[in-house]
């Protein structure tokens, strides 16, 4: 049966997350890890999302998207039309900083004004960040829109990141915990059915809301109190907002939320996997800079240099 557009997007996102996970596990464990089948797409009743071959081990894996806001999927759809452009505008200005934004979703203007809103918010944040000490937050006024946005400037750990979340009524932590419980509960049923058929089970959580997943780390630990994650040998969070994807281990065997030191070699392996992307980005930036210099030189030779306030 042909896939409809929603299924295609779901499978595209799922495939991208699993592809990245397999590449990182292959590099980290020094053994091949690949997706060998998709039972659910093959019409298998109760089939899991993917079967992985992890060296000599057969792994049943499930993938699910998680959120920290209510009224899904409307807010994530709005987020996709605002966050990528806004965060890239800020990240490109502060390429070595880790910045988080919280935008009041209930106070957004009409959609036709979103491009103007992006420009206005970006300008306000860019003007405010240099005044902020590391590991601080600041409420930034955006008078043109009559709103405040919350900006956090974190101590950087590697390449710069800018992420955006919604400010919503109530506590986003509560939304995140509720959805994390749902993910564990729903996917646990499938994994329990596979226990006798495979060597390991794995859950891949996926969020487009975060570049740095502290909120989801805390939500997972809280959700695990009510919904046991014992049905999964490994659990990972894929931060698919970033390009390339960034992974965080949430469970390795009996260990919940490995420490930064415990997951250090994993992140180093992921950095090696992602290095071609960063090299390609570097080459693009260098090429763009060369083209810009060449254009300016051509204009200079043609007598079209940039002169301000030139009057007779």
VEXGU-581746 format. One record per residue (C-alpha): residue number from 1; x, y, z. Coordinates in steps of 0.02 Angstrom, whole numbers, plus 32768, in hexadecimal, padded with zeros to 4 digits. Layout:
! residues N
NUM:X:Y:Z
...
! end
This chain:
! residues 312
1:8000:8000:8000
2:8049:80AB:7FD1
3:8083:8119:8060
4:8029:81BD:807E
5:808B:825D:809E
6:8084:824E:815C
7:80CA:819D:8157
8:8154:81D0:80E0
9:818B:825C:8154
10:8184:81E7:81EC
11:81EC:8164:8192
12:8267:81E6:8152
13:8285:8227:8201
14:828E:8178:824A
15:8309:813E:81C4
16:837A:81D5:81DE
17:8380:81B8:829A
18:83A4:80FD:8289
19:8427:811B:8202
20:8485:8193:8272
21:8476:8121:830A
22:84BC:808E:82A7
23:854D:80F6:8266
24:857B:8131:8315
25:856B:8083:8363
26:85D6:803C:82D7
27:865E:80BB:82FB
28:8650:80AD:83B9
29:8649:7FEF:83C4
30:86BD:7FCA:8331
31:8642:7F4D:82E8
32:85BF:7F63:8260
33:8511:7F9B:8295
34:848B:7FA2:820E
35:83CF:7FA3:81F6
36:839E:7EFE:81A6
37:82E0:7F0B:81A1
38:8245:7F71:81D0
39:81C3:7EF3:820F
40:813B:7F75:822A
41:8147:7FB2:8176
42:8142:7EFE:813A
43:8097:7EE3:8186
44:80D2:7E79:8218
45:804D:7E80:82A0
46:8099:7ED5:8338
47:813C:7EEB:82D8
48:81C3:7F5D:831B
49:8204:7FF1:82B9
50:82AC:7FA4:828E
51:8319:7F0B:82A3
52:83D1:7F35:82B6
53:8466:7EC4:82A0
54:84E3:7EFB:8325
55:857C:7E91:8302
56:8540:7DE2:832A
57:84AA:7E23:838D
58:83F9:7E37:834B
59:83A2:7ED1:8392
60:82E9:7F00:838F
61:82D9:7FBE:838B
62:824B:8039:839E
63:8249:80F2:836E
64:81D4:8177:83B1
65:81CB:8235:83B0
66:81BE:8290:8456
67:8187:8340:8482
68:818B:83BA:8512
69:80EE:8419:84DE
70:8036:83F2:84D6
71:7FBD:83FA:8445
72:8028:838C:83D6
73:8041:838F:8344
74:800B:8445:8327
75:8097:8497:8389
76:8123:842E:833B
77:80E0:845B:828E
78:80E9:8514:82BB
79:8196:84F8:8307
80:81D7:84B4:8261
81:81A6:8555:8209
82:81FE:85C6:8287
83:828A:856E:82E6
84:8302:8538:825C
85:8312:85E7:8211
86:8314:8641:82B8
87:8393:85D0:830C
88:8406:85CD:8275
89:8403:868C:826E
90:843F:8692:8322
91:84B7:85FF:8318
92:850E:8648:8281
93:852C:86E9:82E3
94:8570:868B:837B
95:85BA:85EC:832E
96:8615:85BA:83CE
97:858A:85DB:844D
98:8503:856A:8493
99:8462:85CC:8494
100:83B1:8599:84C0
101:8312:85FB:8497
102:8264:85EB:84DE
103:81DD:863F:8475
104:812C:865E:84BB
105:80C6:85F2:8446
106:801F:863B:847F
107:8058:86E9:844B
108:8091:86C6:839A
109:8053:8740:8315
110:7FF2:8705:827E
111:8054:8693:820C
112:806A:8718:8186
113:80D2:877C:8204
114:8145:86EC:8235
115:81D4:8723:81C0
116:81CD:87D0:8210
117:81C6:8780:82BD
118:8260:8716:8297
119:82C2:87B1:8263
120:828B:8814:82FC
121:82AC:878B:837B
122:8354:875F:832D
123:838C:8815:8334
124:8357:8825:83EC
125:83B0:8784:841E
126:844F:87AC:83BB
127:8456:8855:8414
128:843E:8807:84C0
129:84AE:876C:84BE
130:8555:87CA:84CB
131:8518:8819:856E
132:84F1:8771:85BF
133:856C:8710:862B
134:857C:8656:860B
135:84FC:85E4:865E
136:847B:866E:866F
137:83CC:8696:8631
138:8381:873C:85FD
139:82D2:8777:85D0
140:82E5:87DB:8531
141:8260:8859:8501
142:8224:885C:844D
143:81BC:88FD:844E
144:8188:88F0:8397
145:812C:884E:83C2
146:80FB:887B:8473
147:814B:87DC:84B9
148:81DF:87A1:851E
149:824C:870E:84EA
150:82B7:86AF:8565
151:836C:8698:8532
152:83E9:8622:8583
153:84A5:862A:8564
154:84FB:8588:8597
155:85B0:855A:85AC
156:85E1:8513:8502
157:8619:845F:84ED
158:865C:8453:843C
159:8609:8499:83A1
160:8589:8523:83BA
161:84CF:84FA:83C9
162:8432:8564:83CA
163:838E:850F:83F9
164:82DD:854D:840C
165:824E:8511:8479
166:81A1:8554:849E
167:8169:85B2:8537
168:80BE:8568:855A
169:8040:8573:85E8
170:806C:84FD:8675
171:8110:84A2:8684
172:8162:845C:85E7
173:81B9:83E1:865B
174:810E:8395:867F
175:80E8:8382:85C6
176:8192:8332:85A8
177:817E:82B7:8638
178:80CF:8287:85FF
179:8109:8267:854D
180:81A2:8207:8587
181:8131:8196:85EE
182:80C5:817C:8554
183:815C:814E:84EB
184:819E:80CF:8568
185:80F2:8084:8587
186:80BE:8072:84D1
187:8164:8031:848E
188:817E:7FBA:8520
189:80EC:7F4F:84E5
190:8140:7F30:843D
191:81EB:7F0D:8489
192:81A8:7E8E:8506
193:8161:7E2A:8474
194:820E:7E26:8423
195:8270:7DF1:84BD
196:827B:7D39:848A
197:82A1:7D5E:83D3
198:8336:7DD3:83E1
199:83D4:7DED:8447
200:83B4:7EA2:8477
201:832D:7F27:8474
202:8344:7FE1:8453
203:82DA:807E:845B
204:8307:8117:83F4
205:82B3:81B6:8432
206:82AE:8247:83B7
207:8296:8300:83D9
208:829A:8392:8360
209:828B:840C:83F1
210:8337:8402:843E
211:83EC:8421:8416
212:841F:83F9:84C9
213:83A9:837F:851F
214:83B2:83A9:85D9
215:82F5:83B6:85E4
216:82DC:830B:8596
217:8364:82BE:8602
218:8308:82F7:869D
219:8260:82C3:8655
220:82A0:8214:862D
221:82E2:81F7:86DD
222:823D:8233:8727
223:81D4:81CC:86AC
224:823A:8130:86D2
225:81FA:8137:8786
226:8149:8113:8749
227:816A:80B3:86A8
228:81F7:8035:86B4
229:826E:8036:861F
230:82AF:7F87:8647
231:8268:7F43:85A4
232:82F1:7FA3:8547
233:83A8:7F77:854F
234:83DB:801F:8503
235:8381:80C5:84F4
236:83C1:815B:8491
237:8381:820A:846D
238:839D:824D:83BE
239:839D:830C:83B6
240:8363:831D:8303
241:8356:83DB:830C
242:8411:83E5:82F0
243:846D:83BF:824F
244:84BA:8342:825B
245:8453:82E3:82DC
246:8497:82DB:838E
247:847B:823F:83FA
248:8476:822C:84B7
249:8472:8182:8510
250:83E7:817B:8592
251:83FB:80C5:85C1
252:8488:8048:85A9
253:845B:7F9F:85F4
254:8437:7FBF:86AC
255:847F:806F:86A9
256:8400:80FC:869E
257:8443:81A1:865A
258:84FD:817C:8645
259:856D:8206:8689
260:85CC:827B:8614
261:866B:8219:8639
262:8615:8172:8613
263:85D4:81AF:856C
264:8670:8210:853B
265:86B2:818B:84C2
266:8604:817F:8474
267:8600:8239:844F
268:86B1:8232:840D
269:867A:81A9:8395
270:85E6:8214:835F
271:865B:82A7:8340
272:86C2:8239:82CB
273:8623:8205:826F
274:85EC:82BA:825F
275:8696:82FF:822D
276:8674:82F3:8170
277:85DC:8363:8187
278:8641:83E6:81E5
279:86CB:83DC:8163
280:864B:83F6:80D8
281:8603:848B:8136
282:86B1:84D3:814D
283:86D8:84C2:8094
284:8632:8514:8067
285:8657:85A8:80DA
286:8705:85BB:8092
287:86C3:85B3:7FE0
288:863D:8634:8008
289:86C2:86A6:8055
290:872F:8696:7FB8
291:869B:86C0:7F48
292:866F:8756:7FB4
293:8722:8797:7FAF
294:8728:877F:7EF2
295:8684:87DF:7EDE
296:86C3:886E:7F49
297:8766:8873:7EE6
298:8705:887A:7E42
299:869B:8909:7E83
300:8735:8964:7EC2
301:8789:8957:7E17
302:86EA:8992:7DC2
303:86E0:8A28:7E36
304:8646:89E3:7E8E
305:868C:89DD:7F3D
306:8619:89F7:7FD0
307:8618:8AB1:7FFB
308:85A3:8AF5:807F
309:855D:8BA5:808B
310:85B5:8BDE:7FEA
311:856D:8C86:7FB8
312:85A2:8D15:7F47
! end
